[in-house]
């Protein structure tokens, strides 16, 4: 059976993600996530057993997401700084 020709990859854009990773937007985003985590911590401490379980799972996911956001932001900022310092001066 003959293979079909691969369709060319179309670059995807993620405007909301790009917004979060702008230097002026990363910290406010992380503060909002931190506020949500505090609310989830309260639920994990005072909720019903089912609420506690869901809150604990959500907290795990939020913490992993925050770690990833920080890593991506740091890498992006580092690469931007390296590109700026490597650019030829006129």
PAZAPA-4460 file (N, C-alpha, C; in steps of 0.05 Angstrom, whole numbers, plus 32768, in hexadecimal, padded with zeros to 4 digits):
% residues 90
    n_x    n_y    n_z   ca_x   ca_y   ca_z    c_x    c_y    c_z   seq   type   mol
   8011   7FE8   8000   8000   8000   8000   8012   8019   8000     1      X     A
   800E   802B   7FED   8020   8043   7FEC   801A   8056   8003     2      X     A
   8030   8062   800D   802E   8075   8023   8024   8090   8018     3      X     A
   8014   809D   8028   800A   80B7   8020   8020   80CB   8027     4      X     A
   8022   80E0   8017   8036   80F5   801C   802F   8103   8037     5      X     A
   8043   8108   8046   803F   8115   8060   8038   8132   805B     6      X     A
   8024   813B   806A   801D   8157   8067   8031   8168   8077     7      X     A
   8038   817F   806C   804C   8190   807A   8041   8199   8095     8      X     A
   8053   8199   80A8   804C   81A2   80C3   8045   81C0   80C3     9      X     A
   8030   81C6   80D0   8027   81E2   80D2   8030   81EC   80EE    10      X     A
   803F   8201   80EF   8047   820B   810A   802E   8212   811A    11      X     A
   802D   8209   8132   8016   8210   8144   801E   8227   8156    12      X     A
   800B   8236   815D   8010   824D   816F   7FFF   8249   8188    13      X     A
   8009   8252   819E   7FFB   8250   81B7   7FFC   826C   81C5    14      X     A
   7FEA   827E   81BD   7FEB   8299   81C6   7FEA   829C   81E5    15      X     A
   7FD9   828C   81F2   7FD6   828E   820F   7FF0   8285   821D    16      X     A
   7FFC   8270   8212   8016   8267   821D   802B   827C   8219    17      X     A
   802C   8287   8201   8040   829C   81FB   803C   82B4   820E    18      X     A
   8023   82BA   8214   801D   82D0   8226   8029   82CB   8242    19      X     A
   8025   82B2   824C   802F   82AB   8267   804D   82AE   8268    20      X     A
   805B   82A7   8252   8078   82A7   8253   8085   82C2   824C    21      X     A
   8075   82D6   8249   8080   82F1   8247   808B   82F8   8263    22      X     A
   80A2   8304   8264   80AE   830A   827F   809C   8318   8292    23      X     A
   808C   832B   8289   807A   833A   829A   8062   832A   82A3    24      X     A
   805C   8313   8297   8044   8304   829D   8049   82EB   82AD    25      X     A
   8061   82E1   82AE   8066   82C7   82BB   8061   82C9   82D9    26      X     A
   806B   82DD   82E6   8067   82E0   8303   804A   82E3   830B    27      X     A
   803B   82F5   82FE   801E   82F7   8305   800F   82DC   8301    28      X     A
   8016   82CE   82EC   800A   82B3   82E7   8010   82A0   82FE    29      X     A
   802A   82A0   8307   8032   828E   831C   8025   8296   8337    30      X     A
   8020   82B0   833B   8012   82B9   8353   7FF5   82AF   8353    31      X     A
   7FE8   82AF   833C   7FCD   82A5   833B   7FCC   8287   8340    32      X     A
   7FE0   8279   8336   7FE1   825C   833B   7FE6   8257   8358    33      X     A
   7FF7   8267   8365   7FFD   8264   8381   7FE4   8268   8392    34      X     A
   7FD4   827B   838A   7FBA   8281   8398   7FA8   8269   8396    35      X     A
   7FA7   825D   837E   7F96   8245   837A   7FA0   822E   838B    36      X     A
   7FBB   822B   838D   7FC6   8216   839D   7FC0   8219   83BA    37      X     A
   7FBF   8232   83C4   7FB8   8236   83E0   7F9B   822E   83E5    38      X     A
   7F89   8234   83D2   7F6D   822B   83D4   7F6B   820D   83D4    39      X     A
   7F7A   8200   83C2   7F7A   81E3   83C1   7F85   81D7   83DB    40      X     A
   7F99   81E4   83E7   7FA5   81DA   8400   7F90   81DB   8416    41      X     A
   7F80   81F0   8416   7F6A   81F2   842A   7F56   81DB   8427    42      X     A
   7F4F   81D6   840E   7F3D   81C0   8408   7F49   81A5   8410    43      X     A
   7F63   81A2   840A   7F70   8189   8411   7F71   8184   842F    44      X     A
   7F71   819A   843E   7F72   8198   845B   7F57   8195   8468    45      X     A
   7F43   81A2   845C   7F28   81A4   846A   7F11   8196   845B    46      X     A
   7F16   818D   8443   7F00   8182   8432   7EF9   8166   843A    47      X     A
   7EE5   815C   842C   7EDD   8140   842F   7EF3   812F   8424    48      X     A
   7EF3   8115   842A   7F07   8104   841F   7F0A   8105   8401    49      X     A
   7EF3   8106   83F3   7EF5   8108   83D5   7F01   8123   83CD    50      X     A
   7EF9   8139   83DA   7F04   8153   83D4   7F22   8154   83DA    51      X     A
   7F2A   8148   83EF   7F46   8147   83F6   7F56   8139   83E1    52      X     A
   7F4C   8123   83D8   7F5A   8113   83C4   7F5D   8123   83AA    53      X     A
   7F47   8130   83A1   7F47   8140   8389   7F5A   8158   838C    54      X     A
   7F59   8165   83A3   7F6A   817C   83A8   7F87   8174   83A8    55      X     A
   7F8D   815D   83B4   7FA9   8154   83B4   7FB3   814E   8398    56      X     A
   7FA2   8142   8388   7FAA   813C   836C   7FAE   8156   835C    57      X     A
   7F9C   8169   8361   7F9E   8183   8353   7FB7   8192   835C    58      X     A
   7FBD   8191   8375   7FD6   819E   837F   7FEF   8192   8372    59      X     A
   7FEF   8178   8370   8006   816B   8362   8009   8175   8346    60      X     A
   7FF2   8176   8338   7FF3   8180   831C   7FFC   819D   831B    61      X     A
   7FF1   81AE   832C   7FF9   81CA   832C   8017   81CD   8332    62      X     A
   8021   81BE   8345   803E   81C0   834C   804F   81B8   8334    63      X     A
   8047   81A3   8326   8056   819A   830F   8054   81AF   82F9    64      X     A
   803D   81BB   82F5   8039   81D0   82E1   804A   81E8   82E7    65      X     A
   804B   81F0   8300   805B   8207   8308   8079   8202   8303    66      X     A
   8082   81EA   830A   809E   81E3   8305   80A4   81E4   82E7    67      X     A
   8092   81DA   82D7   8095   81DB   82BA   8095   81F8   82AF    68      X     A
   8083   8208   82B9   8081   8224   82B0   809B   8233   82B7    69      X     A
   80A5   822E   82D0   80BE   823B   82D8   80D5   8232   82C7    70      X     A
   80D7   8218   82C1   80ED   820E   82B1   80EC   8219   8295    71      X     A
   80D4   821A   8289   80D1   8224   826E   80D8   8242   826D    72      X     A
   80CE   8251   8281   80D4   826E   8282   80F1   8273   8285    73      X     A
   80FE   8265   8298   811B   8268   829C   812B   8262   8282    74      X     A
   8123   824C   8275   8131   8245   825C   812D   8259   8247    75      X     A
   8114   8263   8244   810E   8277   8230   811E   8290   8235    76      X     A
   811E   829A   824E   812C   82B2   8255   814A   82AF   8250    77      X     A
   8155   8297   8258   8172   8292   8255   8179   8292   8237    78      X     A
   8169   8285   8227   816E   8284   820A   816C   82A0   81FD    79      X     A
   8159   82AF   8206   8156   82CB   81FC   816F   82DB   8203    80      X     A
   8179   82D8   821C   8190   82E7   8225   81A9   82DE   8215    81      X     A
   81AB   82C4   8211   81C2   82BB   8201   81C1   82C5   81E4    82      X     A
   81A9   82C5   81D9   81A6   82CF   81BD   81AD   82ED   81BC    83      X     A
   81A6   82FC   81D0   81AC   8318   81D1   81C9   831D   81D4    84      X     A
   81D6   830E   81E5   81F3   8312   81EA   8204   8308   81D2    85      X     A
   81F9   82F4   81C3   8207   82EA   81AC   8203   82FA   8193    86      X     A
   81EF   830C   8193   81E9   831C   817B   8201   832E   8175    87      X     A
   8208   8331   815C   821E   8343   8155   8217   8360   815B    88      X     A
   822B   836E   8165   8227   838A   816C   822F   839B   8154    89      X     A
   8222   83B1   8151   8228   83C3   813B   8237   83DB   8144    90      X     A
***
